[in-house]
Amino acid sequence: MMKTFEAMLAAVLIITVIVMLSMPAYKAKTKYAEVRRACERALLSMSDKDDFRALVLNAKDESSLEPVKTYVDEYIEFPFELQICDENNNCVGSKPSVENYLTVTYLMDGNITDYNILEIRLYVWIFPSE
């Protein structure tokens, strides 16, 4: 009776360890945690600047998105793409063509005269080949 219980307990422990080691969700979060933190800090520091807010509010098409990308490029040291979306999910910009990237999203409200909420989506990947 005791040997059967010990065998069942050992089997449960082995299966638990195998399941815990094969969970990809935990590995992905820790892989990009530092990159995500750096991008979040950069977006927070840029959002306090009036010139950045003006560029984001004026981004209505691809050509007016380029100055925003140039501004963000000074703060982000990784390859990135940028999208700015309004409340109706009308977006300027595009997602990257790489397979593995992380998305950092920042909600920014407009100003007193033009109060609309914009969503800044920053798509970042570590290596150009990813």
C-alpha positions as CSV (number, residue, x, y, z in Angstrom):
1,M,0.0,0.0,0.0
2,M,2.8,2.4,0.9
3,K,4.8,1.7,-2.3
4,T,1.7,2.5,-4.4
5,F,1.3,5.8,-2.6
6,E,5.0,6.7,-3.0
7,A,4.8,5.9,-6.8
8,M,1.8,8.0,-7.3
9,L,3.4,10.9,-5.3
10,A,6.6,10.6,-7.4
11,A,4.6,10.6,-10.6
12,V,2.6,13.7,-9.6
13,L,5.8,15.6,-8.7
14,I,7.5,14.6,-12.0
15,I,4.5,15.7,-14.0
16,T,4.3,19.0,-12.1
17,V,7.9,19.8,-12.7
18,I,7.6,19.0,-16.5
19,V,4.6,21.2,-16.8
20,M,6.2,24.1,-14.9
21,L,9.3,23.9,-17.1
22,S,7.4,23.8,-20.4
23,M,5.2,26.9,-19.8
24,P,6.3,29.4,-22.5
25,A,4.3,32.4,-21.1
26,Y,6.7,32.9,-18.1
27,K,9.8,32.7,-20.3
28,A,8.5,35.4,-22.8
29,K,7.6,37.8,-20.0
30,T,11.1,37.7,-18.5
31,K,12.9,37.7,-21.8
32,Y,11.6,41.2,-22.7
33,A,11.0,42.6,-19.2
34,E,14.0,45.0,-19.3
35,V,13.2,46.2,-22.9
36,R,9.5,46.8,-21.9
37,R,10.6,48.7,-18.8
38,A,13.0,50.9,-20.8
39,C,10.3,51.7,-23.4
40,E,7.7,52.5,-20.8
41,R,10.1,54.9,-19.1
42,A,10.9,56.6,-22.4
43,L,7.2,57.1,-23.2
44,L,6.5,58.5,-19.8
45,S,9.3,61.0,-20.0
46,M,8.3,62.0,-23.5
47,S,4.7,62.5,-22.6
48,D,5.6,65.4,-20.2
49,K,7.1,67.4,-23.1
50,D,4.8,69.8,-24.9
51,D,6.6,69.5,-28.3
52,F,6.1,65.7,-28.2
53,R,2.4,66.1,-27.3
54,A,2.0,68.6,-30.2
55,L,3.6,66.2,-32.7
56,V,1.4,63.3,-31.5
57,L,-1.8,65.4,-31.8
58,N,-0.8,66.6,-35.3
59,A,-0.1,63.0,-36.6
60,K,-3.0,62.5,-39.0
61,D,-1.2,60.6,-41.8
62,E,2.1,58.8,-42.6
63,S,4.0,62.0,-43.4
64,S,3.0,63.7,-40.2
65,L,4.0,60.5,-38.3
66,E,7.6,60.8,-39.4
67,P,8.5,63.7,-37.0
68,V,7.0,61.6,-34.1
69,K,9.2,58.6,-35.1
70,T,12.3,60.9,-35.3
71,Y,11.5,62.3,-31.9
72,V,11.0,58.8,-30.4
73,D,14.2,57.6,-32.0
74,E,16.3,59.7,-29.7
75,Y,14.8,57.9,-26.7
76,I,14.5,54.3,-27.9
77,E,17.7,52.4,-28.7
78,F,15.9,49.4,-30.2
79,P,14.3,49.0,-33.7
80,F,10.7,50.1,-33.5
81,E,7.5,50.9,-35.3
82,L,4.9,53.4,-34.1
83,Q,1.1,53.6,-34.3
84,I,-1.1,56.3,-33.1
85,C,-4.8,55.4,-32.8
86,D,-7.8,57.5,-31.8
87,E,-10.8,56.4,-29.8
88,N,-12.5,54.9,-32.9
89,N,-9.4,52.7,-33.5
90,N,-8.4,54.7,-36.6
91,C,-4.7,54.3,-36.7
92,V,-1.8,56.0,-38.4
93,G,1.3,53.9,-38.8
94,S,1.6,50.1,-39.1
95,K,2.7,47.0,-37.2
96,P,6.2,45.7,-37.9
97,S,6.8,42.9,-40.4
98,V,9.0,40.9,-38.0
99,E,7.5,37.9,-36.1
100,N,8.5,38.5,-32.5
101,Y,7.9,41.9,-31.0
102,L,6.5,43.5,-27.9
103,T,3.9,46.2,-27.7
104,V,4.1,49.1,-25.2
105,T,0.9,51.1,-25.2
106,Y,0.4,54.6,-23.7
107,L,-2.8,56.5,-23.5
108,M,-2.5,60.2,-23.9
109,D,-5.2,62.7,-23.7
110,G,-5.3,65.8,-25.9
111,N,-5.3,69.3,-24.6
112,I,-8.1,71.6,-23.3
113,T,-9.3,72.7,-26.7
114,D,-9.0,69.3,-28.4
115,Y,-9.7,66.7,-25.8
116,N,-9.5,63.4,-27.4
117,I,-7.7,60.2,-26.2
118,L,-5.0,58.9,-28.3
119,E,-3.3,55.5,-28.0
120,I,0.4,55.4,-28.8
121,R,1.4,51.8,-29.7
122,L,5.2,51.3,-29.7
123,Y,6.2,48.0,-31.3
124,V,9.8,47.1,-30.3
125,W,11.9,44.1,-31.2
126,I,15.4,43.3,-30.0
127,F,17.1,42.0,-33.1
128,P,16.4,43.1,-36.7
129,S,16.2,39.4,-37.7
130,E,13.5,38.5,-35.1
